[in-house]
Amino acid sequence: MKMYNLVKFTPFIALLFLASCSGLSKKTESTETVKEKQKVRIETVELIPIEQNVSFTATVEPNLVNNISPAMGGRIRKINVDVGAYVNKGQALVQMDNTNLSQQETQLATLKRDYERYLELYQVGGISKQQLDQAKTQLDVMQTAIGNISENTILRSPISGVVTARNYDAGDVAAGLPILTVQDINPVKVKINVSESYYNKVTKGQNAKVQMDAIGEDIFEGKVSLLYPTLDQVSHTFPVEITVNNPDNKIRPGMFARVEMNFGVNDRPLLPDRAVLKQVGSNDRYVFVEKDGKAIYTLVNLGIRLDDKYEIISGLNAGDKVIVEGNNGLIDGNEVEIVK
């Protein structure tokens, strides 16, 4: 009788056990579903007018550089200036050995006397026109040679500026290095590399603000003087030269400079920096956009940074709901729960 009862109730117990397991399974499954939804906070994208003030760094360069050297090496007799001296255009800076010049000047004097004698003979019919022309040609060749030798005996500055280097002393033989270097530092120039996104916004004569760390808080007004016509294929930038007046010679070549340019106003999205993530292994930046309860991976291009926010150049539109908190660990397509 006892055996009968046990057999009778065994199926009932089994059913209860299965029902219990089934309920536990559903409860666990429901719990896992809840865990998959990550709580996030969103911001709706709005277009905001943003001043396009872009900063660059550069090194100050002289407007012109001239290396003072003779066409042919020779012994230096005298150097009239030293490093730091201001020189004027055409000023005599270096005197080279003039032995060759003296010899050539003696020959020139002889040729002049010969030509004058030949001219007198030609006028009385003593020589032919051809002989007179030959004497004139020899005289012209020697005068040209004397001019070249004279230029390489007394070396003059072709520009006004400051002597920034001296490589020899009197008595040395000039060979290889320039004797002096003269730089025109009024004005000076700085060269910056501008992103291709601003290519159509840079014009010749455009204003720029330039500040040198070595000078302090002084801000100098510069103007775009040269735009290079080609872009770098790797960095996608193009060089721009900015000329800065330097009447007091306060700015010196080699100084570190900061340049600020204004490219107008653009209506662009502005997002908190915590909303923008960096793709591991690349320079790509991305955000997650919430759509229909899911996180959508979206690549963006960044513009300027304003405090703790980034300007978004492309990738987002007005009305997009960007996840600004809770985006860590998200994967494209994850279900999310919006928390206000």
SULZI-V379151 format. One record per residue. PSI is psi in whole degrees, 0 to 359 (999 if undefined). D_CENTER is the distance of its C-alpha to the mean C-alpha in whole Angstrom. Layout:
BEGIN
((PSI/D_CENTER) (PSI/D_CENTER))
END
This chain:
BEGIN
((317/100) (320/97) (320/96) (316/96) (321/94) (318/91) (324/91) (322/91) (352/88) (312/86) (324/84) (318/84) (319/82) (319/80) (319/79) (319/78) (316/76) (319/74) (320/73) (316/72) (318/70) (318/69) (319/68) (319/66) (317/64) (322/63) (318/62) (317/60) (319/58) (320/58) (317/56) (322/54) (320/53) (320/52) (329/50) (334/48) (110/47) (135/44) (132/44) (159/41) (142/40) (161/38) (137/36) (130/36) (129/33) (148/33) (127/30) (136/29) (124/27) (123/24) (128/21) (66/18) (111/16) (135/13) (145/11) (161/8) (150/7) (175/7) (135/9) (136/12) (151/13) (157/16) (317/17) (149/19) (132/20) (128/24) (122/26) (111/29) (150/31) (155/35) (327/35) (147/38) (156/38) (176/41) (137/42) (125/40) (323/43) (140/41) (121/38) (346/38) (165/35) (176/33) (135/30) (347/29) (143/31) (131/30) (153/31) (156/32) (130/31) (355/34) (137/35) (122/37) (322/35) (139/37) (119/40) (172/41) (131/45) (17/46) (313/49) (321/48) (317/48) (318/51) (316/53) (324/51) (325/52) (316/56) (322/56) (318/54) (321/57) (316/59) (325/58) (317/58) (320/62) (317/63) (320/61) (321/63) (318/66) (324/66) (318/65) (317/69) (321/70) (323/69) (333/70) (5/73) (17/73) (333/73) (166/70) (166/68) (326/65) (317/63) (321/64) (319/63) (322/59) (318/59) (322/59) (321/57) (316/54) (321/54) (317/54) (318/51) (316/49) (322/50) (321/49) (317/45) (319/45) (319/46) (317/43) (317/41) (322/43) (319/42) (329/39) (4/38) (316/41) (107/40) (123/36) (154/34) (127/31) (351/29) (162/27) (138/28) (198/26) (137/26) (119/27) (353/25) (145/26) (121/30) (355/31) (166/35) (166/38) (135/41) (341/43) (159/40) (119/40) (124/36) (118/35) (289/31) (151/29) (150/29) (312/31) (157/29) (128/25) (132/25) (134/22) (114/22) (17/20) (98/21) (177/19) (175/16) (154/12) (144/9) (124/6) (160/3) (116/3) (139/7) (146/9) (340/12) (342/15) (13/13) (319/14) (1/17) (357/16) (128/14) (153/16) (133/17) (356/18) (143/17) (152/17) (148/14) (130/15) (133/14) (135/16) (127/16) (324/18) (336/20) (326/21) (222/22) (354/22) (135/22) (128/20) (141/19) (129/18) (166/16) (143/16) (122/13) (341/15) (131/13) (124/12) (140/11) (352/14) (157/13) (149/11) (129/11) (338/14) (307/13) (346/10) (45/11) (164/8) (142/8) (143/6) (129/7) (135/9) (127/11) (134/14) (124/16) (143/20) (61/21) (329/25) (3/26) (29/24) (326/23) (131/19) (144/19) (141/16) (345/15) (148/15) (130/13) (147/11) (130/11) (135/11) (130/13) (147/13) (124/16) (26/17) (202/20) (135/23) (142/23) (108/26) (158/25) (149/27) (116/26) (149/28) (145/28) (334/26) (344/29) (342/30) (125/26) (156/27) (131/25) (127/26) (131/27) (4/26) (177/23) (9/20) (140/22) (143/23) (163/27) (170/29) (128/33) (129/35) (127/39) (121/41) (40/45) (12/45) (153/42) (120/38) (119/36) (127/33) (120/30) (142/27) (155/24) (129/20) (148/19) (229/17) (161/17) (132/19) (104/22) (245/24) (24/26) (155/25) (138/22) (135/22) (115/23) (319/21) (159/24) (339/27) (155/29) (159/31) (135/33) (344/36) (143/35) (105/36) (135/34) (119/35) (345/34) (143/36) (16/38) (350/35) (131/35) (357/37) (149/37) (148/38) (123/37) (353/41) (141/42) (140/44) (158/44) (123/46) (129/44) (130/45) (999/45))
END
